[in-house]
Amino acid sequence: MSLHSLFLTLARAAAVAALGVASAAPALAADKPLRIGLIPSVANAATELAVAEARKAGLAVELVEFNDWVLPNIAVADGSIDANFFQHEPFLQLFNARRGTHLTPIAYGYSTTIGLFSKKLGKGEPLPDGATIAIPNDPVNTGRALLLLQSIGLIKLKPGVAQQATLEDVTDNPKRLKLVQIEGSQSARAFDDVTASVTYTTFAKQAGLNEKDGLAFDNTDPANVRRYAIRWVTRPDHAQDPRLLKFISIYQHSPEVKAKLRSLYGDLITFPW
């Protein structure tokens, strides 16, 4: 068992044990550190700046990093952490529906696009016939990736499928592209094995690419900006946790945090709060 898995197991065990003595609506422990779950792309310098500013304001915050897109929600649901900050609302809605949970989005974080990136092709170069393209394997981001590929004429989808599109909904693929689904958080590691990848700018940058290297980006109309914004998520009984609300306010209103996000994502980031 990895140290991360052991840590998560122990945290869950502690949470379960606490339920034996806690009331149905446990009091919020204002004197305890606020524990926020993230994935590597969101556990960035901007978040760390917000943690440092919170510390100066008397609020202790611990960042708990996860390596997939499921565990942060499980950890919030079972009480191992207080909240998470890594997902957009369509992803959360699908998780709640499939797991029978009621996790709640309580505030907007930043919003950024996904793009088609490649280490093997330059901007303006056409994809060769038979090219291999990686797309995220979770249902929501699969649909978003397929919509991007359709918007630039590489594939056609069944009418009306929208963000629920799956590989089975591809009706035309004139270049005979090989669409390979991978764990979204592993996108940065896949660039050497594929012709191109549909992924978030953060993962492309982890692979050494620049946001300006993107071959194409998805729609950035106002509806998509909010739909795909990263959300602060917690359990309903913690939605008014004063520690969490204070930290979100620090994150949203800090000029230093916003400037750092700009430096990380350039012109591909917006702030819908």
LINFENBEL-V394083 format. One record per pair of residues at least 24 apart in sequence whose C-alpha atoms are under 10 Angstrom apart, sorted by the first residue. I is the first residue (numbers start at 1). GAP is how many residues later the second one is. Records with the same first field share a line. If there is no record, write none. Layout:
# LINFENBEL-V394083
I = GAP, GAP
This chain:
# LINFENBEL-V394083
4 = 60, 61, 62, 63
5 = 61
7 = 73
8 = 56, 58, 63, 67, 72, 73
9 = 66, 71
10 = 70
11 = 64, 67, 68, 69, 70
12 = 62, 63, 64, 66, 67, 68, 69
13 = 65, 66, 67
14 = 65, 66
15 = 60, 63, 64, 65, 66
16 = 62, 63, 64
18 = 61
19 = 59, 60
24 = 213
25 = 212, 213
26 = 211, 212
27 = 210, 211, 214
28 = 54, 209, 210, 212, 213, 214, 215
29 = 212, 213, 214
30 = 29, 30, 211, 212, 213, 214
31 = 28, 29, 212
32 = 27, 28, 29, 211
33 = 26, 27, 28, 29, 30, 49, 210
34 = 25, 26, 27, 28, 29, 47, 48, 49, 207, 209, 210, 213
35 = 25, 26, 27, 28, 29, 41, 45, 46, 47, 48, 49, 208, 209
36 = 25, 26, 27, 28, 29, 36, 39, 40, 44, 45, 46, 47, 48, 49, 50, 196, 197, 198, 208
37 = 25, 26, 27, 28, 29, 34, 35, 36, 38, 39, 43, 44, 45, 46, 47, 48, 49, 195, 196
38 = 25, 26, 27, 28, 29, 30, 31, 33, 34, 35, 45, 46, 47, 48, 49
39 = 24, 25, 26, 27, 28, 29, 30, 32, 33, 45, 46, 47, 48, 146
40 = 24, 25, 26, 27, 28, 46, 145, 162, 163, 166
41 = 24, 26, 45, 144, 159, 160, 161, 162, 164, 165
42 = 43, 44, 45, 160, 188
43 = 42, 43
44 = 158, 216, 217, 220
45 = 212, 215, 216, 219
46 = 205, 208, 210, 211, 212, 213, 214, 215, 216, 217, 218
47 = 38, 204, 210, 213, 214
48 = 203, 209
49 = 201, 202, 205, 207, 208, 209, 211
50 = 197, 198, 199, 200, 201, 202, 203, 204, 206, 207, 208
51 = 196, 199, 200
53 = 194, 197, 198, 201, 203, 204
54 = 189, 192, 193, 194, 195, 196, 197
55 = 192
57 = 189, 190, 193
59 = 184, 185, 187, 188
60 = 183, 187
61 = 182, 183, 186
66 = 119
67 = 118, 119
68 = 115, 116, 117, 118
69 = 69, 114, 115, 116
70 = 25, 68
72 = 161
73 = 26, 28, 30, 160, 161, 162
74 = 25, 27, 29
76 = 27, 157, 158, 159
77 = 24, 25, 26, 157, 158, 159
78 = 157
79 = 155, 156
81 = 153
82 = 151, 152, 153, 156, 157, 159, 161, 162
83 = 149, 150, 151, 152, 155, 156, 161
84 = 147, 148, 149, 150, 151
85 = 24, 145, 146, 147, 148, 149
86 = 143, 144, 145, 146, 147
87 = 141, 142, 143, 144, 145, 146
88 = 52, 53, 138, 139, 140, 141, 142, 143, 144, 145
89 = 51, 137, 138, 139, 140, 141, 142, 143, 144
90 = 49, 50, 51, 73, 74, 137, 138, 139
91 = 47, 48, 49, 50, 136, 137
92 = 48, 139, 141
93 = 47
94 = 44, 45, 46
101 = 134
102 = 132, 133, 134
103 = 130, 131, 132, 133, 134, 135, 136
104 = 127, 128, 129, 130, 131, 132, 133, 134, 135
105 = 125, 126, 127, 128, 129, 130, 131, 134
106 = 125, 126, 127, 128, 129, 130, 132, 133, 134, 138, 139, 142
107 = 122, 123, 124, 125, 126, 132, 138, 141, 142, 145, 165, 166
108 = 118, 119, 120, 121, 122, 123, 124, 125, 140, 144, 163, 164, 165
109 = 117, 119, 120, 121, 122, 123, 139, 142, 143, 161, 162, 163, 164
110 = 115, 116, 118, 119, 120, 121, 142, 148, 151, 159, 160, 161, 162, 163
111 = 109, 113, 114, 115, 116, 117, 118, 119, 120, 157, 158, 159, 160, 161, 162
112 = 88, 89, 90, 105, 106, 108, 112, 113, 114, 116, 117, 118, 153, 154, 155, 156, 157, 158, 159
113 = 86, 87, 88, 89, 104, 105, 106, 107, 111, 112, 115, 116, 152, 155, 156, 157
114 = 27, 30, 31, 34, 84, 85, 86, 87, 88, 89, 90, 97, 100, 102, 103, 104, 105, 106, 114, 154
115 = 30, 33, 34, 81, 82, 83, 84, 85, 86, 89, 96, 98, 99, 100, 101, 102, 103, 104
116 = 29, 32, 33, 80, 81, 82, 83, 84, 85, 88, 97, 98, 99, 100, 101, 102
117 = 74, 78, 79, 80, 81, 82, 83, 84, 86, 87, 88, 92, 93, 94, 95, 96, 97, 98, 99, 100
118 = 73, 74, 76, 77, 78, 79, 80, 86, 89, 91, 95, 96, 97
119 = 72, 73, 74, 75, 76, 77, 78, 85, 88, 89, 90, 94, 95
120 = 71, 72, 74, 75, 76
121 = 74, 75, 92, 93, 94
122 = 91, 92, 93
123 = 89, 90, 91, 92, 93
124 = 90, 91, 92
125 = 90
126 = 89
127 = 27, 48, 50, 68, 69, 88
128 = 47, 48, 49, 67
129 = 45, 46, 47, 48, 49
130 = 43, 44, 45, 46, 47, 48, 49, 65
131 = 44, 45, 46, 47, 48, 63, 64, 65
132 = 44, 45, 46, 47, 48, 61, 62, 63, 64, 65
133 = 44, 45, 46, 47, 48, 57, 58, 60, 61, 62, 63, 64, 65
134 = 44, 45, 46, 47, 48, 49, 50, 53, 56, 57, 59, 60, 61, 62, 63, 64, 65
135 = 44, 45, 46, 47, 48, 49, 52, 61, 62, 63, 64
136 = 44, 45, 46, 47, 48, 49, 50, 51, 61, 62, 63, 64
137 = 29, 43, 44, 45, 46, 47, 48
138 = 28, 43, 44, 45, 46
139 = 24, 25, 26, 27
140 = 24, 25, 26
141 = 24, 25, 43, 57, 58, 59, 87
142 = 24, 25, 39, 40, 42, 56
143 = 24, 26
144 = 54, 55, 74, 75, 84
145 = 52, 53, 54, 72, 73
146 = 24, 33, 52, 72
147 = 71, 72
148 = 50, 68, 69, 70, 71
149 = 49, 67, 68, 69
150 = 68
151 = 65, 66, 67, 68
152 = 63, 64, 65, 66
201 = 63, 64, 65, 67, 68
202 = 62, 63
205 = 59, 60
210 = 54, 55, 56
211 = 53, 54, 55, 56, 57
212 = 53, 54, 55, 56
217 = 51
220 = 48, 49, 50
222 = 50
225 = 44, 45, 46, 47
226 = 44, 45, 46, 47
229 = 40, 41, 42, 43, 44
230 = 41, 42
